[in-house]
Amino acid sequence: MFNFSRFKKTSYEIDKNNLPVHIAIIMDGNGRWAKRRGLSRSLGHREGSNVLKRITEFCSDLGIKYLTVYAFSTENWKRPKSEVDKLMDLLLEYLKKAEDELSGKNIRIKVIGDKKGLPLEIQKQVERVEKFSRENTGLCLNMALNYGSRNEIINAAKLLIKDCNDGKIKVDDIDENLFSDRLYTTGIPDPDLLIRPSGEQRISNFLLWQAAYTEFWYSNVMWPDFKKEHLLEAIRDYQNRNRRFGGI
């Protein structure tokens, strides 16, 4: 059981019986964090990776069921090749170390996105990590890699059209559930809370369909400076909101 006693109750007290089931995070601000310190952007991304490890373990300790993080978008390929190469190297390193670092932590890893568009070595590591962790029953860490929500939605539409053409379903059978089943996130509940640090206040092509009734929480803190206290603050704010889902 996680010990909350070291946090000041006036700032970080949360209701452990009303936790969000699914938290999504846009891990933003790594490059700007590094630039302000006269460091290379790659060092900012590396520090962001370290924060991801800490926040993942903290969410697991809290009892969060799903954590989805925006790690590399389809638009990120537009960045300079040197930066993309560094990001791919860092991702490969993270995946290679995942088995040892997650040993005994009951965390499952799933990658969502266009995996075929990733370098072959990373595809192999993704397959390995998903396989060794799939029997774990605790937190599910969904890493969005080569992910773009518009592409995801178009792909889902194509799959539905193919199923119709193949006679598997009829057009009138299509509803929200059938559509959701064709998304990368099939079987995963929609996020309750989406966190974006760094001061930006946009969704950036992330979980557009899934975030229809998600609560958003923004912070000016850069992702490499994001701490457990910030996560608790976001959860506390979430718990103080009235989620009506279109009702009164």
DODREN-817419 format. One record per residue (C-alpha): x, y, z; chain. Coordinates in Angstrom, 2 decimals. Example, Ala and Ser with C-alpha at 12.3 -4.5 7.8 and 13.67 -1.06 7.14 Angstrom:
# DODREN-817419
<atom east="12.30" north="-4.50" up="7.80" c="A"/>
<atom east="13.67" north="-1.06" up="7.14" c="A"/>
# end
This chain:
# DODREN-817419
<atom east="0.00" north="0.00" up="0.00" c="A"/>
<atom east="1.37" north="3.42" up="-0.95" c="A"/>
<atom east="2.26" north="5.74" up="1.90" c="A"/>
<atom east="0.79" north="9.22" up="1.40" c="A"/>
<atom east="2.03" north="10.51" up="4.73" c="A"/>
<atom east="5.04" north="12.31" up="3.33" c="A"/>
<atom east="2.84" north="14.61" up="1.23" c="A"/>
<atom east="1.17" north="17.61" up="2.78" c="A"/>
<atom east="-2.52" north="16.85" up="3.00" c="A"/>
<atom east="-3.47" north="20.43" up="2.27" c="A"/>
<atom east="-1.90" north="20.14" up="-1.19" c="A"/>
<atom east="-1.99" north="16.51" up="-2.25" c="A"/>
<atom east="-4.72" north="14.67" up="-0.37" c="A"/>
<atom east="-6.70" north="12.46" up="-2.77" c="A"/>
<atom east="-9.55" north="10.01" up="-2.44" c="A"/>
<atom east="-8.04" north="6.56" up="-3.02" c="A"/>
<atom east="-11.55" north="5.23" up="-3.65" c="A"/>
<atom east="-12.15" north="7.62" up="-6.54" c="A"/>
<atom east="-9.07" north="7.24" up="-8.71" c="A"/>
<atom east="-9.20" north="7.66" up="-12.47" c="A"/>
<atom east="-9.10" north="4.24" up="-14.09" c="A"/>
<atom east="-7.17" north="5.51" up="-17.11" c="A"/>
<atom east="-4.71" north="8.42" up="-17.19" c="A"/>
<atom east="-3.23" north="9.70" up="-20.45" c="A"/>
<atom east="-0.18" north="11.98" up="-20.61" c="A"/>
<atom east="1.28" north="14.08" up="-23.42" c="A"/>
<atom east="4.93" north="14.10" up="-22.35" c="A"/>
<atom east="5.77" north="17.59" up="-23.61" c="A"/>
<atom east="8.56" north="20.06" up="-23.02" c="A"/>
<atom east="11.70" north="17.92" up="-23.12" c="A"/>
<atom east="13.43" north="20.00" up="-25.79" c="A"/>
<atom east="12.56" north="23.37" up="-24.25" c="A"/>
<atom east="13.64" north="22.09" up="-20.81" c="A"/>
<atom east="17.06" north="21.23" up="-22.24" c="A"/>
<atom east="17.41" north="24.47" up="-24.22" c="A"/>
<atom east="16.81" north="26.59" up="-21.11" c="A"/>
<atom east="19.72" north="24.78" up="-19.47" c="A"/>
<atom east="22.07" north="25.00" up="-22.43" c="A"/>
<atom east="21.79" north="21.25" up="-23.01" c="A"/>
<atom east="21.15" north="19.23" up="-26.14" c="A"/>
<atom east="17.54" north="18.26" up="-26.91" c="A"/>
<atom east="18.57" north="14.60" up="-26.69" c="A"/>
<atom east="19.50" north="15.09" up="-23.02" c="A"/>
<atom east="16.05" north="16.56" up="-22.45" c="A"/>
<atom east="14.46" north="13.49" up="-24.00" c="A"/>
<atom east="16.62" north="11.22" up="-21.85" c="A"/>
<atom east="15.54" north="13.01" up="-18.68" c="A"/>
<atom east="11.95" north="12.75" up="-19.87" c="A"/>
<atom east="12.43" north="9.00" up="-20.20" c="A"/>
<atom east="13.63" north="8.83" up="-16.59" c="A"/>
<atom east="10.53" north="10.73" up="-15.46" c="A"/>
<atom east="8.34" north="8.26" up="-17.37" c="A"/>
<atom east="9.84" north="5.38" up="-15.38" c="A"/>
<atom east="9.16" north="7.11" up="-12.07" c="A"/>
<atom east="5.61" north="8.16" up="-12.96" c="A"/>
<atom east="4.80" north="4.69" up="-14.31" c="A"/>
<atom east="5.89" north="3.04" up="-11.06" c="A"/>
<atom east="4.03" north="5.66" up="-9.02" c="A"/>
<atom east="0.79" north="5.07" up="-10.98" c="A"/>
<atom east="1.24" north="1.36" up="-10.37" c="A"/>
<atom east="1.68" north="1.97" up="-6.63" c="A"/>
<atom east="-1.44" north="4.16" up="-6.56" c="A"/>
<atom east="-3.55" north="1.47" up="-8.22" c="A"/>
<atom east="-4.14" north="3.17" up="-11.57" c="A"/>
<atom east="-5.20" north="0.53" up="-14.11" c="A"/>
<atom east="-4.15" north="2.19" up="-17.38" c="A"/>
<atom east="-1.51" north="4.79" up="-18.25" c="A"/>
<atom east="-1.21" north="5.91" up="-21.88" c="A"/>
<atom east="1.74" north="8.11" up="-22.83" c="A"/>
<atom east="2.36" north="9.98" up="-26.08" c="A"/>
<atom east="5.94" north="8.93" up="-26.77" c="A"/>
<atom east="6.37" north="9.51" up="-30.54" c="A"/>
<atom east="3.76" north="10.90" up="-32.92" c="A"/>
<atom east="3.41" north="10.45" up="-36.67" c="A"/>
<atom east="4.24" north="14.17" up="-36.94" c="A"/>
<atom east="7.51" north="13.75" up="-35.03" c="A"/>
<atom east="9.15" north="12.31" up="-38.16" c="A"/>
<atom east="9.24" north="15.92" up="-39.42" c="A"/>
<atom east="11.91" north="16.78" up="-36.85" c="A"/>
<atom east="15.59" north="16.89" up="-37.84" c="A"/>
<atom east="16.93" north="13.42" up="-38.66" c="A"/>
<atom east="19.58" north="13.69" up="-35.96" c="A"/>
<atom east="16.93" north="14.25" up="-33.28" c="A"/>
<atom east="14.70" north="11.46" up="-34.61" c="A"/>
<atom east="17.66" north="9.08" up="-34.61" c="A"/>
<atom east="18.44" north="9.97" up="-30.99" c="A"/>
<atom east="14.79" north="9.41" up="-30.04" c="A"/>
<atom east="14.78" north="6.00" up="-31.72" c="A"/>
<atom east="18.01" north="5.07" up="-29.91" c="A"/>
<atom east="16.51" north="6.14" up="-26.60" c="A"/>
<atom east="13.32" north="4.21" up="-27.30" c="A"/>
<atom east="15.30" north="1.08" up="-28.18" c="A"/>
<atom east="17.32" north="1.43" up="-24.98" c="A"/>
<atom east="14.12" north="1.81" up="-22.92" c="A"/>
<atom east="12.58" north="-1.29" up="-24.45" c="A"/>
<atom east="15.74" north="-3.38" up="-24.00" c="A"/>
<atom east="15.94" north="-2.48" up="-20.31" c="A"/>
<atom east="12.21" north="-2.80" up="-19.66" c="A"/>
<atom east="12.28" north="-6.47" up="-18.64" c="A"/>
<atom east="14.87" north="-5.91" up="-15.90" c="A"/>
<atom east="13.42" north="-2.62" up="-14.68" c="A"/>
<atom east="9.86" north="-3.93" up="-14.52" c="A"/>
<atom east="10.82" north="-7.22" up="-12.93" c="A"/>
<atom east="8.48" north="-7.92" up="-10.00" c="A"/>
<atom east="6.41" north="-4.77" up="-10.62" c="A"/>
<atom east="3.36" north="-6.46" up="-12.24" c="A"/>
<atom east="3.24" north="-3.87" up="-15.06" c="A"/>
<atom east="2.10" north="-4.79" up="-18.55" c="A"/>
<atom east="3.39" north="-2.89" up="-21.60" c="A"/>
<atom east="1.39" north="-2.42" up="-24.78" c="A"/>
<atom east="2.39" north="-0.32" up="-27.79" c="A"/>
<atom east="-0.32" north="1.49" up="-29.75" c="A"/>
<atom east="0.24" north="3.11" up="-33.11" c="A"/>
<atom east="1.54" north="2.10" up="-36.54" c="A"/>
<atom east="4.20" north="-0.36" up="-35.38" c="A"/>
<atom east="5.09" north="-1.34" up="-38.95" c="A"/>
<atom east="6.35" north="2.20" up="-39.53" c="A"/>
<atom east="8.98" north="1.85" up="-36.80" c="A"/>
<atom east="12.55" north="0.58" up="-37.38" c="A"/>
<atom east="12.69" north="-3.22" up="-37.55" c="A"/>
<atom east="14.85" north="-3.59" up="-34.43" c="A"/>
<atom east="12.35" north="-1.56" up="-32.42" c="A"/>
<atom east="9.48" north="-3.67" up="-33.78" c="A"/>
<atom east="11.27" north="-6.78" up="-32.52" c="A"/>
<atom east="11.82" north="-5.25" up="-29.08" c="A"/>
<atom east="8.18" north="-4.16" up="-28.90" c="A"/>
<atom east="7.09" north="-7.73" up="-29.63" c="A"/>
<atom east="9.47" north="-9.07" up="-26.97" c="A"/>
<atom east="8.36" north="-6.60" up="-24.29" c="A"/>
<atom east="4.66" north="-7.13" up="-24.97" c="A"/>
<atom east="5.17" north="-10.90" up="-24.81" c="A"/>
<atom east="7.09" north="-11.05" up="-21.53" c="A"/>
<atom east="4.71" north="-8.66" up="-19.74" c="A"/>
<atom east="1.34" north="-9.78" up="-21.12" c="A"/>
<atom east="0.49" north="-12.01" up="-18.15" c="A"/>
<atom east="0.95" north="-9.16" up="-15.66" c="A"/>
<atom east="-2.32" north="-8.03" up="-14.10" c="A"/>
<atom east="-1.40" north="-4.63" up="-12.65" c="A"/>
<atom east="-0.97" north="-1.30" up="-14.44" c="A"/>
<atom east="-1.11" north="-1.43" up="-18.24" c="A"/>
<atom east="1.38" north="1.05" up="-19.73" c="A"/>
<atom east="0.26" north="1.95" up="-23.26" c="A"/>
<atom east="3.09" north="3.58" up="-25.20" c="A"/>
<atom east="1.86" north="5.54" up="-28.21" c="A"/>
<atom east="4.60" north="5.13" up="-30.81" c="A"/>
<atom east="4.33" north="6.36" up="-34.39" c="A"/>
<atom east="0.83" north="7.28" up="-33.28" c="A"/>
<atom east="-1.54" north="9.76" up="-34.88" c="A"/>
<atom east="-5.21" north="9.77" up="-33.96" c="A"/>
<atom east="-6.46" north="10.89" up="-37.39" c="A"/>
<atom east="-4.58" north="8.01" up="-39.02" c="A"/>
<atom east="-6.00" north="5.68" up="-36.38" c="A"/>
<atom east="-9.55" north="6.80" up="-37.17" c="A"/>
<atom east="-9.03" north="6.48" up="-40.94" c="A"/>
<atom east="-7.57" north="3.01" up="-40.44" c="A"/>
<atom east="-10.58" north="2.00" up="-38.33" c="A"/>
<atom east="-12.93" north="3.24" up="-41.05" c="A"/>
<atom east="-11.06" north="1.20" up="-43.67" c="A"/>
<atom east="-11.30" north="-1.92" up="-41.52" c="A"/>
<atom east="-15.05" north="-1.44" up="-41.15" c="A"/>
<atom east="-15.44" north="-0.97" up="-44.91" c="A"/>
<atom east="-13.47" north="-4.16" up="-45.52" c="A"/>
<atom east="-15.62" north="-6.07" up="-43.05" c="A"/>
<atom east="-18.72" north="-4.80" up="-44.84" c="A"/>
<atom east="-17.34" north="-5.76" up="-48.25" c="A"/>
<atom east="-16.41" north="-9.21" up="-46.91" c="A"/>
<atom east="-19.92" north="-9.69" up="-45.58" c="A"/>
<atom east="-18.80" north="-9.91" up="-41.94" c="A"/>
<atom east="-21.01" north="-6.99" up="-40.89" c="A"/>
<atom east="-23.73" north="-4.81" up="-42.36" c="A"/>
<atom east="-23.54" north="-1.04" up="-42.62" c="A"/>
<atom east="-26.44" north="-0.70" up="-40.18" c="A"/>
<atom east="-24.46" north="-2.77" up="-37.64" c="A"/>
<atom east="-21.84" north="-0.04" up="-37.29" c="A"/>
<atom east="-22.02" north="1.80" up="-33.97" c="A"/>
<atom east="-19.60" north="3.37" up="-31.50" c="A"/>
<atom east="-18.63" north="0.00" up="-30.04" c="A"/>
<atom east="-17.79" north="-1.56" up="-33.41" c="A"/>
<atom east="-15.80" north="1.52" up="-34.37" c="A"/>
<atom east="-13.89" north="1.52" up="-31.05" c="A"/>
<atom east="-13.01" north="-2.14" up="-31.56" c="A"/>
<atom east="-11.09" north="-1.20" up="-34.72" c="A"/>
<atom east="-8.94" north="1.42" up="-32.96" c="A"/>
<atom east="-5.47" north="0.73" up="-31.56" c="A"/>
<atom east="-6.98" north="1.03" up="-28.09" c="A"/>
<atom east="-9.49" north="-1.79" up="-28.47" c="A"/>
<atom east="-10.21" north="-3.35" up="-25.08" c="A"/>
<atom east="-8.89" north="-0.29" up="-23.22" c="A"/>
<atom east="-11.39" north="2.06" up="-21.50" c="A"/>
<atom east="-11.39" north="5.69" up="-22.61" c="A"/>
<atom east="-9.11" north="7.95" up="-20.55" c="A"/>
<atom east="-10.69" north="9.64" up="-17.54" c="A"/>
<atom east="-7.91" north="12.21" up="-17.18" c="A"/>
<atom east="-5.50" north="13.64" up="-19.76" c="A"/>
<atom east="-2.46" north="15.54" up="-18.48" c="A"/>
<atom east="-0.36" north="17.89" up="-20.59" c="A"/>
<atom east="2.62" north="19.63" up="-19.02" c="A"/>
<atom east="4.81" north="22.37" up="-20.59" c="A"/>
<atom east="2.18" north="25.13" up="-20.86" c="A"/>
<atom east="0.68" north="24.00" up="-24.17" c="A"/>
<atom east="-3.10" north="23.60" up="-24.22" c="A"/>
<atom east="-3.93" north="21.48" up="-27.24" c="A"/>
<atom east="-4.53" north="17.78" up="-27.88" c="A"/>
<atom east="-2.00" north="17.41" up="-30.75" c="A"/>
<atom east="-3.69" north="14.53" up="-32.59" c="A"/>
<atom east="-3.76" north="12.32" up="-29.49" c="A"/>
<atom east="-6.73" north="10.05" up="-28.65" c="A"/>
<atom east="-9.23" north="12.26" up="-30.49" c="A"/>
<atom east="-12.00" north="9.64" up="-30.46" c="A"/>
<atom east="-11.21" north="8.28" up="-27.01" c="A"/>
<atom east="-11.05" north="11.69" up="-25.29" c="A"/>
<atom east="-14.67" north="12.66" up="-26.04" c="A"/>
<atom east="-15.47" north="12.96" up="-22.31" c="A"/>
<atom east="-11.98" north="13.04" up="-20.83" c="A"/>
<atom east="-11.08" north="15.63" up="-18.18" c="A"/>
<atom east="-8.07" north="17.77" up="-19.19" c="A"/>
<atom east="-5.41" north="19.07" up="-16.83" c="A"/>
<atom east="-2.68" north="21.45" up="-17.96" c="A"/>
<atom east="0.50" north="22.54" up="-16.21" c="A"/>
<atom east="3.34" north="24.94" up="-17.03" c="A"/>
<atom east="5.83" north="22.43" up="-15.63" c="A"/>
<atom east="8.05" north="20.86" up="-18.31" c="A"/>
<atom east="7.85" north="17.08" up="-18.47" c="A"/>
<atom east="11.44" north="16.51" up="-17.19" c="A"/>
<atom east="10.44" north="18.49" up="-14.05" c="A"/>
<atom east="7.15" north="16.59" up="-13.61" c="A"/>
<atom east="7.01" north="14.92" up="-10.21" c="A"/>
<atom east="4.73" north="12.65" up="-8.22" c="A"/>
<atom east="3.30" north="15.71" up="-6.48" c="A"/>
<atom east="2.12" north="17.09" up="-9.83" c="A"/>
<atom east="0.36" north="13.82" up="-10.62" c="A"/>
<atom east="-1.37" north="13.89" up="-7.25" c="A"/>
<atom east="-2.40" north="17.49" up="-7.86" c="A"/>
<atom east="-3.93" north="16.51" up="-11.22" c="A"/>
<atom east="-5.80" north="13.60" up="-9.64" c="A"/>
<atom east="-7.09" north="15.80" up="-6.83" c="A"/>
<atom east="-8.36" north="18.35" up="-9.36" c="A"/>
<atom east="-10.01" north="15.54" up="-11.33" c="A"/>
<atom east="-11.76" north="14.31" up="-8.19" c="A"/>
<atom east="-13.20" north="17.77" up="-7.55" c="A"/>
<atom east="-14.89" north="17.93" up="-10.95" c="A"/>
<atom east="-18.47" north="16.92" up="-11.73" c="A"/>
<atom east="-18.40" north="14.50" up="-14.64" c="A"/>
<atom east="-21.87" north="14.73" up="-16.19" c="A"/>
<atom east="-21.22" north="13.06" up="-19.58" c="A"/>
<atom east="-23.79" north="15.32" up="-21.21" c="A"/>
<atom east="-26.33" north="14.99" up="-18.40" c="A"/>
<atom east="-27.35" north="17.45" up="-15.71" c="A"/>
# end
